[in-house]
């Protein structure tokens, strides 16, 4: 699978990507996870990205393209990849198109996960994430709590609320999405790659993708 998952913050991109990787060994590439790992590790990238992320602003396109150009050429991408949270602006989409052409990689689909705003707001305030950067499992205190409160089922690390999950940062992230990322829907529609899935169930998202790709 060579897919892009589009959707507002909290639409369930990360959750669907984690389910899809189990199907054929394609890797999930989440720019958000990569950046949170860099912030935790206090690397140069993390220092540059931290303030943008905390406010709910996008990190500059040049930083993201630097990460993705390297990441897409790593050997584990040969089997397939699910891009979760990238691209997020028209310049990123244009740069990705040029990069994929250079690498002779063809995308299968761009999946737009469309979830009502009220559902998104509820999910983001109740999401919890594993603090271990190598794991980053996603939970929800209402719909999918860890078996033992506050502890990751998979690796035993503490499960925490993300730093950009304050009310102010969430509403800023949604605004940024509408201004900068939603135009990608039209971009990929013109490219003939877009499928919009109007679904609040992650199983429905995964099943529609399986049907479209005949897997
Ligand atoms: P990122 O980590 O990408 O955040 P996001 O796009 O805001 O997406 P989320 O992770 O919030 O949501 P999701 O759609 O993955 O939902 P999830 O599956 O977790 O980016 C963070 C920041 O990094 C950005 O703000 C920016 O600063 C920076 N950044 C990242 N990429 C960038 C880029 N390309 N360019 C520039 N800057 C970039 O689900 C949400 C919750 O809902 C969970 O609790 C989950 O359990 C629950 N849930 C999911 N599906 C269901 C369901 N079907 N039913 C019930 N509950 C569900």
py3Dmol code that shows the C-alpha trace and the ligand (Angstrom):
import py3Dmol

protein = """\
ATOM      1  CA  UNK A   1       0.000   0.000   0.000  1.00  0.00           C
ATOM      2  CA  UNK A   2       1.203   3.479  -0.790  1.00  0.00           C
ATOM      3  CA  UNK A   3      -1.331   5.746   0.825  1.00  0.00           C
ATOM      4  CA  UNK A   4      -1.809   9.231   2.185  1.00  0.00           C
ATOM      5  CA  UNK A   5      -4.256   9.588   5.066  1.00  0.00           C
ATOM      6  CA  UNK A   6      -5.822  13.047   5.144  1.00  0.00           C
ATOM      7  CA  UNK A   7      -8.156  14.342   7.825  1.00  0.00           C
ATOM      8  CA  UNK A   8      -8.543  16.913  10.566  1.00  0.00           C
ATOM      9  CA  UNK A   9      -6.752  16.438  13.904  1.00  0.00           C
ATOM     10  CA  UNK A  10      -8.568  13.646  15.724  1.00  0.00           C
ATOM     11  CA  UNK A  11     -10.176  12.202  12.570  1.00  0.00           C
ATOM     12  CA  UNK A  12      -8.505   8.883  13.391  1.00  0.00           C
ATOM     13  CA  UNK A  13      -5.589   8.865  10.917  1.00  0.00           C
ATOM     14  CA  UNK A  14      -3.161   7.372  13.435  1.00  0.00           C
ATOM     15  CA  UNK A  15      -5.667   4.763  14.628  1.00  0.00           C
ATOM     16  CA  UNK A  16      -6.505   3.637  11.062  1.00  0.00           C
ATOM     17  CA  UNK A  17      -2.816   3.635  10.042  1.00  0.00           C
ATOM     18  CA  UNK A  18      -1.914   1.333  12.944  1.00  0.00           C
ATOM     19  CA  UNK A  19      -4.691  -1.083  11.878  1.00  0.00           C
ATOM     20  CA  UNK A  20      -3.607  -0.978   8.213  1.00  0.00           C
ATOM     21  CA  UNK A  21       0.074  -1.752   8.881  1.00  0.00           C
ATOM     22  CA  UNK A  22      -1.009  -5.183  10.128  1.00  0.00           C
ATOM     23  CA  UNK A  23      -2.420  -6.082   6.690  1.00  0.00           C
ATOM     24  CA  UNK A  24       0.660  -6.201   4.472  1.00  0.00           C
ATOM     25  CA  UNK A  25       3.697  -4.916   6.355  1.00  0.00           C
ATOM     26  CA  UNK A  26       3.446  -1.340   5.040  1.00  0.00           C
ATOM     27  CA  UNK A  27       4.964   1.131   7.505  1.00  0.00           C
ATOM     28  CA  UNK A  28       3.149   4.007   9.196  1.00  0.00           C
ATOM     29  CA  UNK A  29       5.018   7.285   8.818  1.00  0.00           C
ATOM     30  CA  UNK A  30       3.560   9.915  11.129  1.00  0.00           C
ATOM     31  CA  UNK A  31       5.316  13.284  10.971  1.00  0.00           C
ATOM     32  CA  UNK A  32       3.628  14.137  14.297  1.00  0.00           C
ATOM     33  CA  UNK A  33       5.165  11.037  15.962  1.00  0.00           C
ATOM     34  CA  UNK A  34       8.588  11.790  14.437  1.00  0.00           C
ATOM     35  CA  UNK A  35       8.433  15.375  15.721  1.00  0.00           C
ATOM     36  CA  UNK A  36       7.220  14.388  19.207  1.00  0.00           C
ATOM     37  CA  UNK A  37      10.099  11.881  19.386  1.00  0.00           C
ATOM     38  CA  UNK A  38      12.545  14.646  18.440  1.00  0.00           C
ATOM     39  CA  UNK A  39      11.099  16.994  21.089  1.00  0.00           C
ATOM     40  CA  UNK A  40      11.410  14.289  23.759  1.00  0.00           C
ATOM     41  CA  UNK A  41      14.977  13.512  22.691  1.00  0.00           C
ATOM     42  CA  UNK A  42      15.778  17.265  22.759  1.00  0.00           C
ATOM     43  CA  UNK A  43      17.429  16.963  19.338  1.00  0.00           C
ATOM     44  CA  UNK A  44      18.099  19.980  17.114  1.00  0.00           C
ATOM     45  CA  UNK A  45      14.936  19.162  15.111  1.00  0.00           C
ATOM     46  CA  UNK A  46      12.951  18.904  18.359  1.00  0.00           C
ATOM     47  CA  UNK A  47      14.209  22.284  19.575  1.00  0.00           C
ATOM     48  CA  UNK A  48      13.169  23.894  16.293  1.00  0.00           C
ATOM     49  CA  UNK A  49       9.735  22.224  16.228  1.00  0.00           C
ATOM     50  CA  UNK A  50       8.639  22.423  19.876  1.00  0.00           C
ATOM     51  CA  UNK A  51       7.195  25.938  20.060  1.00  0.00           C
ATOM     52  CA  UNK A  52       5.219  25.536  16.811  1.00  0.00           C
ATOM     53  CA  UNK A  53       3.711  22.261  18.003  1.00  0.00           C
ATOM     54  CA  UNK A  54       2.773  23.491  21.465  1.00  0.00           C
ATOM     55  CA  UNK A  55       0.780  26.365  19.920  1.00  0.00           C
ATOM     56  CA  UNK A  56      -0.885  24.073  17.384  1.00  0.00           C
ATOM     57  CA  UNK A  57       0.930  25.748  14.456  1.00  0.00           C
ATOM     58  CA  UNK A  58       2.466  23.830  11.577  1.00  0.00           C
ATOM     59  CA  UNK A  59       6.220  23.276  11.596  1.00  0.00           C
ATOM     60  CA  UNK A  60       7.917  25.000   8.578  1.00  0.00           C
ATOM     61  CA  UNK A  61       7.665  23.082   5.280  1.00  0.00           C
ATOM     62  CA  UNK A  62      11.480  22.942   4.800  1.00  0.00           C
ATOM     63  CA  UNK A  63      11.952  21.055   8.090  1.00  0.00           C
ATOM     64  CA  UNK A  64       9.246  18.542   7.197  1.00  0.00           C
ATOM     65  CA  UNK A  65      10.533  17.973   3.672  1.00  0.00           C
ATOM     66  CA  UNK A  66      14.031  17.394   5.047  1.00  0.00           C
ATOM     67  CA  UNK A  67      12.662  14.625   7.291  1.00  0.00           C
ATOM     68  CA  UNK A  68      10.449  13.027   4.642  1.00  0.00           C
ATOM     69  CA  UNK A  69      12.980  13.016   1.845  1.00  0.00           C
ATOM     70  CA  UNK A  70      15.236  10.816   3.984  1.00  0.00           C
ATOM     71  CA  UNK A  71      12.468   8.742   5.536  1.00  0.00           C
ATOM     72  CA  UNK A  72      10.874   7.683   2.240  1.00  0.00           C
ATOM     73  CA  UNK A  73      14.204   6.305   1.026  1.00  0.00           C
ATOM     74  CA  UNK A  74      14.721   4.012   4.022  1.00  0.00           C
ATOM     75  CA  UNK A  75      14.544   0.300   3.141  1.00  0.00           C
ATOM     76  CA  UNK A  76      11.388  -0.437   5.184  1.00  0.00           C
ATOM     77  CA  UNK A  77       9.371   1.813   2.827  1.00  0.00           C
ATOM     78  CA  UNK A  78       9.938  -0.553  -0.091  1.00  0.00           C
ATOM     79  CA  UNK A  79       7.002  -2.751   1.040  1.00  0.00           C
ATOM     80  CA  UNK A  80       4.663   0.244   1.236  1.00  0.00           C
ATOM     81  CA  UNK A  81       3.879   3.209   3.473  1.00  0.00           C
ATOM     82  CA  UNK A  82       0.987   5.042   5.058  1.00  0.00           C
ATOM     83  CA  UNK A  83       1.604   8.759   5.329  1.00  0.00           C
ATOM     84  CA  UNK A  84      -0.187  10.007   8.447  1.00  0.00           C
ATOM     85  CA  UNK A  85      -0.176  13.797   8.876  1.00  0.00           C
ATOM     86  CA  UNK A  86       1.882  14.507   5.748  1.00  0.00           C
ATOM     87  CA  UNK A  87       1.540  16.391   3.447  1.00  0.00           C
ATOM     88  CA  UNK A  88      -0.249  19.180   5.257  1.00  0.00           C
ATOM     89  CA  UNK A  89       0.147  22.180   2.960  1.00  0.00           C
ATOM     90  CA  UNK A  90       0.010  22.684  -0.811  1.00  0.00           C
ATOM     91  CA  UNK A  91       3.800  23.328  -0.967  1.00  0.00           C
ATOM     92  CA  UNK A  92       4.390  20.007   0.891  1.00  0.00           C
ATOM     93  CA  UNK A  93       2.059  18.210  -1.565  1.00  0.00           C
ATOM     94  CA  UNK A  94       3.884  19.723  -4.557  1.00  0.00           C
ATOM     95  CA  UNK A  95       7.273  18.789  -3.086  1.00  0.00           C
ATOM     96  CA  UNK A  96       6.058  15.245  -2.352  1.00  0.00           C
ATOM     97  CA  UNK A  97       4.812  14.881  -5.926  1.00  0.00           C
ATOM     98  CA  UNK A  98       8.252  15.856  -7.257  1.00  0.00           C
ATOM     99  CA  UNK A  99      10.024  13.574  -4.758  1.00  0.00           C
ATOM    100  CA  UNK A 100       7.873  10.537  -5.631  1.00  0.00           C
ATOM    101  CA  UNK A 101       8.402  11.166  -9.355  1.00  0.00           C
ATOM    102  CA  UNK A 102      12.169  11.279  -8.723  1.00  0.00           C
ATOM    103  CA  UNK A 103      12.021   8.025  -6.739  1.00  0.00           C
ATOM    104  CA  UNK A 104       9.674   6.433  -9.343  1.00  0.00           C
ATOM    105  CA  UNK A 105       7.044   5.702  -6.683  1.00  0.00           C
ATOM    106  CA  UNK A 106       3.341   5.755  -7.560  1.00  0.00           C
ATOM    107  CA  UNK A 107       0.706   6.471  -4.901  1.00  0.00           C
ATOM    108  CA  UNK A 108      -2.306   4.117  -4.766  1.00  0.00           C
ATOM    109  CA  UNK A 109      -4.790   6.387  -2.988  1.00  0.00           C
ATOM    110  CA  UNK A 110      -5.296   9.480  -0.886  1.00  0.00           C
ATOM    111  CA  UNK A 111      -7.896   8.768   1.768  1.00  0.00           C
ATOM    112  CA  UNK A 112      -9.761  11.687   3.275  1.00  0.00           C
ATOM    113  CA  UNK A 113     -11.269  10.654   6.614  1.00  0.00           C
ATOM    114  CA  UNK A 114     -14.217  12.951   7.171  1.00  0.00           C
ATOM    115  CA  UNK A 115     -15.516  13.145  10.752  1.00  0.00           C
ATOM    116  CA  UNK A 116     -17.934  15.753  12.203  1.00  0.00           C
ATOM    117  CA  UNK A 117     -16.334  18.537  14.256  1.00  0.00           C
ATOM    118  CA  UNK A 118     -18.279  17.695  17.431  1.00  0.00           C
ATOM    119  CA  UNK A 119     -16.923  14.118  17.361  1.00  0.00           C
ATOM    120  CA  UNK A 120     -13.392  15.426  16.792  1.00  0.00           C
ATOM    121  CA  UNK A 121     -13.532  17.821  19.747  1.00  0.00           C
ATOM    122  CA  UNK A 122     -14.746  15.067  22.026  1.00  0.00           C
ATOM    123  CA  UNK A 123     -12.053  12.632  20.828  1.00  0.00           C
ATOM    124  CA  UNK A 124      -9.156  15.040  21.199  1.00  0.00           C
ATOM    125  CA  UNK A 125      -9.941  15.936  24.781  1.00  0.00           C
ATOM    126  CA  UNK A 126     -10.280  12.260  25.710  1.00  0.00           C
ATOM    127  CA  UNK A 127      -7.296  10.870  23.745  1.00  0.00           C
ATOM    128  CA  UNK A 128      -4.284   9.525  25.629  1.00  0.00           C
ATOM    129  CA  UNK A 129      -0.973   8.494  24.023  1.00  0.00           C
ATOM    130  CA  UNK A 130       1.818   6.174  25.166  1.00  0.00           C
ATOM    131  CA  UNK A 131       4.785   8.308  26.304  1.00  0.00           C
ATOM    132  CA  UNK A 132       7.333   5.809  24.920  1.00  0.00           C
ATOM    133  CA  UNK A 133       8.451   7.317  21.581  1.00  0.00           C
ATOM    134  CA  UNK A 134       9.135   3.866  20.150  1.00  0.00           C
ATOM    135  CA  UNK A 135       5.516   2.844  20.869  1.00  0.00           C
ATOM    136  CA  UNK A 136       3.147   5.870  20.758  1.00  0.00           C
ATOM    137  CA  UNK A 137       0.063   3.633  21.039  1.00  0.00           C
ATOM    138  CA  UNK A 138      -3.174   5.633  20.943  1.00  0.00           C
ATOM    139  CA  UNK A 139      -5.945   5.258  23.548  1.00  0.00           C
ATOM    140  CA  UNK A 140      -9.155   7.011  24.412  1.00  0.00           C
ATOM    141  CA  UNK A 141     -10.498   7.233  27.939  1.00  0.00           C
ATOM    142  CA  UNK A 142     -14.046   6.733  26.597  1.00  0.00           C
ATOM    143  CA  UNK A 143     -13.815   4.467  23.547  1.00  0.00           C
ATOM    144  CA  UNK A 144     -10.534   2.590  24.027  1.00  0.00           C
ATOM    145  CA  UNK A 145      -8.988   2.892  27.509  1.00  0.00           C
ATOM    146  CA  UNK A 146      -5.825   0.958  28.454  1.00  0.00           C
ATOM    147  CA  UNK A 147      -6.579  -2.184  30.496  1.00  0.00           C
ATOM    148  CA  UNK A 148      -4.768  -0.733  33.511  1.00  0.00           C
ATOM    149  CA  UNK A 149      -5.514   3.014  33.923  1.00  0.00           C
ATOM    150  CA  UNK A 150      -2.594   5.194  32.812  1.00  0.00           C
ATOM    151  CA  UNK A 151      -0.377   2.279  31.661  1.00  0.00           C
ATOM    152  CA  UNK A 152       0.232   1.227  28.044  1.00  0.00           C
ATOM    153  CA  UNK A 153      -1.056  -2.291  27.262  1.00  0.00           C
ATOM    154  CA  UNK A 154       1.734  -2.827  24.729  1.00  0.00           C
ATOM    155  CA  UNK A 155       4.893  -1.645  26.501  1.00  0.00           C
ATOM    156  CA  UNK A 156       3.974  -0.770  30.110  1.00  0.00           C
ATOM    157  CA  UNK A 157       5.014   2.911  29.844  1.00  0.00           C
ATOM    158  CA  UNK A 158       2.851   5.731  31.237  1.00  0.00           C
ATOM    159  CA  UNK A 159      -0.013   6.840  28.999  1.00  0.00           C
ATOM    160  CA  UNK A 160      -0.285  10.640  28.908  1.00  0.00           C
ATOM    161  CA  UNK A 161      -2.200  13.558  27.410  1.00  0.00           C
ATOM    162  CA  UNK A 162      -0.261  15.306  24.612  1.00  0.00           C
ATOM    163  CA  UNK A 163       1.060  18.826  25.162  1.00  0.00           C
ATOM    164  CA  UNK A 164      -0.990  20.172  22.240  1.00  0.00           C
ATOM    165  CA  UNK A 165      -4.221  18.882  23.768  1.00  0.00           C
ATOM    166  CA  UNK A 166      -5.178  22.094  25.590  1.00  0.00           C
ATOM    167  CA  UNK A 167      -8.466  23.672  24.483  1.00  0.00           C
ATOM    168  CA  UNK A 168      -6.644  26.670  22.926  1.00  0.00           C
ATOM    169  CA  UNK A 169      -4.173  24.499  20.982  1.00  0.00           C
ATOM    170  CA  UNK A 170      -6.934  22.144  19.763  1.00  0.00           C
ATOM    171  CA  UNK A 171      -9.046  24.969  18.352  1.00  0.00           C
ATOM    172  CA  UNK A 172      -5.936  26.510  16.752  1.00  0.00           C
ATOM    173  CA  UNK A 173      -5.029  23.141  15.162  1.00  0.00           C
ATOM    174  CA  UNK A 174      -8.539  22.844  13.709  1.00  0.00           C
ATOM    175  CA  UNK A 175      -8.333  26.380  12.293  1.00  0.00           C
ATOM    176  CA  UNK A 176      -4.910  25.650  10.799  1.00  0.00           C
ATOM    177  CA  UNK A 177      -6.318  22.463   9.281  1.00  0.00           C
ATOM    178  CA  UNK A 178      -9.177  24.368   7.598  1.00  0.00           C
ATOM    179  CA  UNK A 179      -6.859  27.045   6.219  1.00  0.00           C
ATOM    180  CA  UNK A 180      -3.794  25.078   5.179  1.00  0.00           C
ATOM    181  CA  UNK A 181      -4.596  21.367   4.928  1.00  0.00           C
ATOM    182  CA  UNK A 182      -8.220  21.169   3.708  1.00  0.00           C
ATOM    183  CA  UNK A 183      -7.164  22.595   0.262  1.00  0.00           C
ATOM    184  CA  UNK A 184      -5.282  19.301  -0.277  1.00  0.00           C
ATOM    185  CA  UNK A 185      -8.663  17.613  -0.807  1.00  0.00           C
ATOM    186  CA  UNK A 186      -9.098  19.585  -4.063  1.00  0.00           C
ATOM    187  CA  UNK A 187      -5.443  19.039  -4.974  1.00  0.00           C
ATOM    188  CA  UNK A 188      -5.716  15.234  -4.810  1.00  0.00           C
ATOM    189  CA  UNK A 189      -9.185  15.217  -6.380  1.00  0.00           C
ATOM    190  CA  UNK A 190      -7.602  16.835  -9.454  1.00  0.00           C
ATOM    191  CA  UNK A 191      -4.837  14.214  -9.376  1.00  0.00           C
ATOM    192  CA  UNK A 192      -7.565  11.528  -9.519  1.00  0.00           C
ATOM    193  CA  UNK A 193      -6.350   9.892  -6.296  1.00  0.00           C
ATOM    194  CA  UNK A 194      -8.914  11.012  -3.695  1.00  0.00           C
ATOM    195  CA  UNK A 195     -11.386   8.837  -1.819  1.00  0.00           C
ATOM    196  CA  UNK A 196     -13.455  10.457   0.918  1.00  0.00           C
ATOM    197  CA  UNK A 197     -14.677   8.147   3.668  1.00  0.00           C
ATOM    198  CA  UNK A 198     -17.481   9.581   5.654  1.00  0.00           C
ATOM    199  CA  UNK A 199     -17.072   7.351   8.662  1.00  0.00           C
ATOM    200  CA  UNK A 200     -16.672   7.598  12.383  1.00  0.00           C
ATOM    201  CA  UNK A 201     -15.764   3.904  12.626  1.00  0.00           C
ATOM    202  CA  UNK A 202     -12.110   2.980  12.047  1.00  0.00           C
ATOM    203  CA  UNK A 203     -13.209  -0.498  10.889  1.00  0.00           C
ATOM    204  CA  UNK A 204     -15.267   1.136   8.125  1.00  0.00           C
ATOM    205  CA  UNK A 205     -12.227   3.195   7.083  1.00  0.00           C
ATOM    206  CA  UNK A 206     -10.016   0.093   6.920  1.00  0.00           C
ATOM    207  CA  UNK A 207     -12.660  -1.975   5.089  1.00  0.00           C
ATOM    208  CA  UNK A 208     -13.241   0.714   2.441  1.00  0.00           C
ATOM    209  CA  UNK A 209      -9.481   0.927   1.803  1.00  0.00           C
ATOM    210  CA  UNK A 210      -9.260  -2.873   1.527  1.00  0.00           C
ATOM    211  CA  UNK A 211     -12.102  -2.896  -1.018  1.00  0.00           C
ATOM    212  CA  UNK A 212     -10.582  -0.079  -3.093  1.00  0.00           C
ATOM    213  CA  UNK A 213      -7.167  -1.765  -3.177  1.00  0.00           C
ATOM    214  CA  UNK A 214      -8.650  -5.268  -3.552  1.00  0.00           C
ATOM    215  CA  UNK A 215      -6.669  -6.713  -0.640  1.00  0.00           C
TER     216      UNK A 215
END
"""
ligand_1 = """\
57
LIG
P -0.104 15.112 14.390
O 0.440 14.217 15.410
O -0.107 14.695 12.965
O -1.519 15.558 14.865
P -2.904 15.730 14.073
O -2.960 15.768 12.602
O -3.420 16.916 14.738
O -3.544 14.392 14.205
P -3.848 13.693 15.514
O -2.705 12.817 15.897
O -4.280 14.718 16.523
O -5.153 12.877 15.151
P -5.410 11.525 14.349
O -6.241 11.850 13.142
O -4.143 10.732 14.123
O -6.351 10.802 15.375
P -6.092 9.544 16.339
O -6.033 8.282 15.555
O -5.011 9.837 17.307
O 0.678 16.537 14.428
C 0.971 17.207 15.631
C 1.715 18.510 15.311
O 2.950 18.228 14.625
C 0.995 19.482 14.361
O 0.080 20.302 15.044
C 2.189 20.261 13.773
O 2.678 21.225 14.665
C 3.245 19.190 13.615
N 3.226 18.527 12.294
C 2.994 17.196 12.060
N 3.052 16.937 10.745
C 3.336 18.111 10.126
C 3.501 18.486 8.766
N 3.398 17.599 7.761
N 3.764 19.791 8.476
C 3.893 20.705 9.452
N 3.738 20.416 10.778
C 3.459 19.131 11.108
O -7.506 9.524 17.112
C -7.891 10.574 17.982
C -8.629 9.988 19.183
O -9.865 9.438 18.754
C -7.917 8.849 19.915
O -8.182 8.950 21.291
C -8.543 7.581 19.351
O -8.504 6.517 20.285
C -9.953 8.051 19.081
N -10.512 7.402 17.914
C -9.926 7.286 16.683
N -10.756 6.645 15.841
C -11.890 6.360 16.567
C -13.118 5.736 16.260
N -13.361 5.236 15.054
N -14.065 5.647 17.237
C -13.850 6.147 18.467
N -12.701 6.749 18.836
C -11.728 6.861 17.890
"""
view = py3Dmol.view(width=600, height=400)
view.addModel(protein, "pdb")
view.setStyle({"model": 0}, {"cartoon": {"style": "trace"}})
view.addModel(ligand_1, "xyz")
view.setStyle({"model": 1}, {"stick": {}})
view.zoomTo()
view.show()
